[in-house]
Amino acid sequence: MRTTVTLDPDVVALLDKVMSERRLSFKEALNDAIRRGLAPTHATSGFRTPTFRLGLDPGVPLEKALRLAGELEDDELARRLAARK
């Protein structure tokens, strides 16, 4: 298929760089870039997020963490209001 495409200057610079590094024609470099950009990506491509022990006190119920945070915030607001008087 033939078509006219207007490329931004930065894209042209990237294509020129690929063309010179890989000794490709403009058509080959452009088609390769489009193929790579449109290829499906695999979210599980071997990337792993490291996990760490947090050393949490087992006496703190984490399933109620938002309630605990709210209570602590309420206590802090009450303390600030009492300090104003």
Sequence and secondary structure as in RCSB ss.txt:
>XXXX:A:sequence
MRTTVTLDPDVVALLDKVMSERRLSFKEALNDAIRRGLAPTHATSGFRTPTFRLGLDPGVPLEKALRLAGELEDD
ELARRLAARK
>XXXX:A:secstr
        HHHHHHHHHHHHHHT  HHHHHHHHHHHHHS   TTSS           TTS GGGHHHHHHHHHHH
HHHHHHHHH 
